[in-house]
Amino acid sequence: MGRLIAAEFRKILTTKLWWALLIPAVGLALGWAWLSAIFFTDVANEIEDALDVAGINDAELSLSSLALTRAMNFATLFPMTFGALALASEINRKTITTSFLTAPSRASVLGAKGVVYTVWGLVYGIVVALAASLGVLIGTDGALPSAGDWIIILLTGILSCILWTLLGMGVGALLGSPVATLVILLLYAALVGPVAELIITVSTEGSNIAGVMPNGSANGLTGSTAAQLLFDQIQSLVGDQPTPQQREDFDTIARAGAGAPGAFSLWISGLIFVGWTALFFVTGLIRNQRRDIT
């Protein structure tokens, strides 16, 4: 297994794909975070003015966690694409045939790929998280979330990148066509998923149906984290204990602001997305245990 893993790393590092996708991932995360931070800073200033009118003085509210979350969620398109091409390209070009015939078993090849692309998902996640953080720093003139909140949000964003990488790998393994895989995944993750989730959430008056979907649960992993941290921040300023309905309304609005309309809580969203990732990843590997490689 060790030699297969080393071979996979060499195979990736001798191509341009890993950095050709990493560079735009950095640019998108930084730019999206920058613009989002400017917008949410204006919103925070308006809320602070309202709190001041209500008699709550010296209220310092930061919505940078929402900007950070939205940027990382959008940038996951690139590790997803990287994972999608992991097996789809080799199957399409039949270069996987040599690996299957020379390795001890197909399972060992697929297992090695799973390990390697998990590591690459981690690399993408760390780089995207740092780029998004830099964008927020620029857009807010240095106002990142507190150290603890920042680390928690970054960890959920990094986990989301890893899971999207593996989910993309699973879909690519199932379809075996890089074009079909990319078209389906990019259309869903960038357009169909977000629009459908927003429509479903609005039309069902804030139900959690969208949070069960792959994109909705992935965004909920980070979005619900940001919403919880923002709630804690506001409660520390206001001091009053909200009613259950007020808390539910706040979560609905904050999660939508973080790009996760209809999402469940952090842990439930995470478990749902892990389930989707496992479903596509495992079925993709099973499919390639039996695929004709001639």
C-alpha positions in Angstrom: 0.0 0.0 0.0 2.9 2.4 0.8 4.3 2.1 -2.7 0.9 2.6 -4.3 0.4 5.7 -2.2 3.8 7.1 -3.1 3.1 6.3 -6.8 -0.2 8.2 -6.6 1.6 11.3 -5.1 4.2 11.1 -7.9 1.5 10.8 -10.5 -0.3 13.9 -9.3 2.8 16.0 -8.7 4.1 15.4 -12.2 1.0 16.9 -13.7 -0.2 20.5 -13.7 -3.8 19.9 -12.6 -3.2 20.2 -8.8 -1.8 23.7 -9.0 -3.9 24.7 -12.0 -7.0 24.2 -9.8 -5.3 25.5 -6.6 -4.5 28.9 -8.0 -8.1 29.8 -8.9 -9.3 28.3 -5.6 -7.1 30.8 -3.8 -8.3 33.7 -6.0 -12.0 32.8 -5.6 -11.7 32.3 -1.8 -9.8 35.6 -1.3 -12.0 37.7 -3.7 -15.3 36.3 -2.5 -14.3 36.7 1.2 -13.2 40.3 0.5 -16.5 41.3 -1.2 -18.6 39.5 1.4 -16.7 41.0 4.3 -17.3 44.5 2.9 -21.1 43.8 2.6 -21.4 42.1 6.1 -19.4 44.9 7.7 -22.0 47.4 6.5 -24.7 45.2 7.8 -23.0 44.9 11.2 -22.6 48.7 11.4 -26.4 49.1 10.8 -27.1 46.5 13.5 -24.8 48.3 15.9 -26.6 51.6 15.3 -29.9 49.8 16.1 -28.5 48.4 19.3 -27.2 51.8 20.3 -30.7 53.2 19.8 -32.1 50.4 22.0 -29.7 51.5 24.8 -27.0 48.9 24.3 -23.8 51.0 24.2 -20.4 50.0 22.9 -21.8 47.1 20.9 -19.1 45.7 18.7 -20.6 43.2 16.3 -18.6 41.3 13.7 -20.3 39.3 10.8 -16.9 38.3 9.4 -17.7 34.7 10.2 -20.5 34.7 7.6 -18.1 36.1 5.0 -15.5 33.5 5.8 -18.0 30.7 5.6 -19.5 31.8 2.3 -16.1 32.2 0.7 -14.9 28.7 1.8 -18.2 27.1 0.7 -17.9 28.5 -2.8 -14.2 27.6 -3.2 -14.9 23.9 -2.5 -15.8 23.7 -6.2 -12.1 23.3 -6.9 -11.2 20.4 -4.6 -14.5 18.7 -5.8 -13.3 19.1 -9.4 -9.8 17.8 -8.5 -11.4 14.7 -6.8 -13.8 14.2 -9.7 -10.9 13.8 -12.2 -9.1 11.4 -9.9 -10.6 8.2 -11.4 -12.7 9.6 -14.2 -9.8 10.7 -16.3 -7.8 7.5 -15.8 -10.9 5.3 -16.6 -11.7 7.4 -19.7 -8.1 7.2 -21.0 -7.7 3.6 -19.7 -4.5 4.4 -17.9 -6.0 2.8 -14.8 -5.6 -0.6 -16.6 -1.9 -0.7 -15.9 -2.4 0.1 -12.2 -5.1 -2.6 -11.8 -3.0 -5.2 -13.6 0.3 -4.6 -11.7 -1.0 -3.9 -8.2 -1.9 -6.8 -5.8 -5.6 -6.0 -6.2 -8.0 -3.4 -7.4 -9.0 -2.7 -3.8 -5.4 -1.7 -2.9 -5.2 0.8 -5.9 -8.6 2.3 -5.0 -7.7 2.4 -1.3 -4.4 4.2 -2.1 -6.2 6.8 -4.2 -8.6 7.3 -1.3 -5.8 8.0 1.1 -3.9 10.3 -1.4 -7.0 12.4 -2.3 -7.9 12.7 1.4 -4.5 14.3 1.9 -5.0 16.6 -1.2 -8.4 17.6 0.1 -6.7 18.6 3.3 -4.2 20.6 1.4 -6.8 22.4 -0.6 -8.8 23.0 2.6 -5.9 24.7 4.4 -5.0 26.9 1.4 -8.6 27.9 0.8 -9.1 28.6 4.5 -6.0 30.9 4.7 -7.0 32.7 1.4 -10.5 33.3 2.7 -9.1 34.6 6.0 -6.8 37.0 4.1 -9.8 38.2 2.1 -11.8 38.9 5.3 -8.8 40.7 6.8 -8.6 43.0 3.8 -12.4 43.5 3.6 -12.8 44.4 7.3 -9.6 46.2 7.9 -8.3 43.4 10.1 -11.4 42.3 11.9 -11.3 38.5 11.8 -13.6 36.5 14.2 -12.0 35.8 17.6 -9.2 33.2 17.6 -11.4 30.4 18.9 -14.3 31.1 16.5 -11.9 31.5 13.6 -10.2 28.2 14.2 -13.6 26.4 14.5 -14.9 27.9 11.2 -11.7 27.0 9.4 -11.7 23.4 10.7 -15.3 22.9 9.4 -14.3 24.5 6.1 -11.3 22.2 5.7 -13.4 19.2 6.6 -15.9 20.3 3.9 -13.1 20.4 1.3 -11.9 16.9 2.2 -15.4 15.5 1.9 -16.1 17.3 -1.4 -12.9 15.9 -2.8 -13.9 12.3 -1.9 -17.5 12.8 -3.1 -16.2 14.1 -6.4 -13.9 11.1 -6.6 -16.8 8.8 -6.0 -19.0 10.4 -8.7 -16.1 10.2 -11.2 -15.5 6.6 -10.3 -19.2 5.8 -10.9 -19.6 7.6 -14.3 -16.1 7.0 -15.7 -16.4 10.1 -17.9 -14.6 13.3 -16.9 -16.9 15.5 -19.0 -20.1 14.0 -17.6 -18.8 14.1 -14.1 -17.7 17.7 -14.2 -20.9 18.9 -15.9 -23.1 17.2 -13.4 -21.1 18.1 -10.3 -20.5 21.8 -11.3 -24.0 22.4 -12.4 -25.4 20.9 -9.2 -22.9 22.5 -6.7 -22.7 25.9 -8.3 -26.2 26.5 -9.7 -28.9 23.8 -9.3 -28.3 23.0 -5.7 -28.1 26.5 -4.2 -31.1 27.8 -6.2 -33.2 24.7 -5.5 -32.4 24.9 -1.8 -33.3 28.6 -1.6 -36.6 28.0 -3.4 -37.4 25.0 -1.2 -36.6 26.8 2.0 -38.7 29.9 1.1 -41.6 27.9 -0.3 -41.8 25.6 2.7 -41.4 28.5 5.2 -38.0 27.6 6.5 -38.2 23.8 6.6 -35.0 21.7 6.7 -35.6 19.8 3.5 -32.8 21.6 1.8 -30.5 20.6 4.6 -30.8 16.9 3.7 -29.4 17.5 0.2 -25.7 17.1 -0.5 -25.0 20.8 -1.2 -27.3 21.9 1.6 -25.7 19.6 4.2 -22.2 20.6 3.1 -23.0 24.3 3.4 -24.7 23.6 6.7 -21.5 22.1 8.1 -19.8 25.6 8.0 -22.9 27.8 7.8 -24.5 26.4 11.0 -21.2 26.8 12.8 -21.0 30.5 11.8 -24.7 31.0 12.8 -24.1 29.5 16.3 -21.0 31.6 16.9 -22.9 34.7 15.8 -25.8 33.9 18.1 -23.4 33.5 21.0 -21.8 36.9 20.2 -25.2 38.7 19.9 -26.5 37.1 23.1 -23.4 38.3 25.0 -24.2 41.9 23.8 -27.9 41.8 24.5 -27.9 39.6 27.6 -31.6 38.5 27.3 -32.5 34.8 26.8 -34.4 34.4 23.6 -37.6 32.4 23.3 -37.4 29.1 21.3 -39.2 30.8 18.4 -36.8 33.7 18.4 -33.9 31.3 18.4 -35.4 29.3 15.5 -36.0 32.5 13.5 -32.4 33.7 14.2 -30.9 30.4 13.1 -33.0 30.5 9.9 -31.8 34.0 9.0 -28.2 33.5 10.0 -27.8 30.2 8.2 -29.3 31.7 5.1 -26.8 34.6 5.4 -24.0 32.1 5.7 -25.2 30.4 2.5 -26.9 27.5 4.1 -30.7 28.0 3.9 -32.7 25.2 5.5 -29.6 23.7 7.1 -29.6 21.6 10.3 -27.2 22.1 13.2 -23.5 21.6 12.7 -23.4 18.0 13.8 -26.5 16.9 12.0 -25.4 18.7 8.8 -21.9 17.1 9.1 -23.3 13.6 9.6 -25.6 14.0 6.6 -22.8 15.2 4.3 -20.5 12.4 5.5 -23.3 10.0 4.6 -23.6 11.4 1.1 -19.8 11.3 0.7 -19.7 7.7 1.9 -22.5 6.7 -0.4 -20.9 8.0 -3.6 -17.4 7.1 -2.6 -18.1 3.5 -1.7 -20.5 2.8 -4.6 -17.9 4.3 -6.9 -15.2 2.0 -5.6 -17.5 -1.0 -5.8 -18.3 -0.1 -9.4 -14.6 -0.1 -10.2 -14.1 -3.5 -8.6 -16.2 -4.9 -11.4 -15.5 -2.5 -14.3 -14.2 -3.8 -17.6 -10.7 -2.3 -18.0 -9.9 -3.6 -21.4 
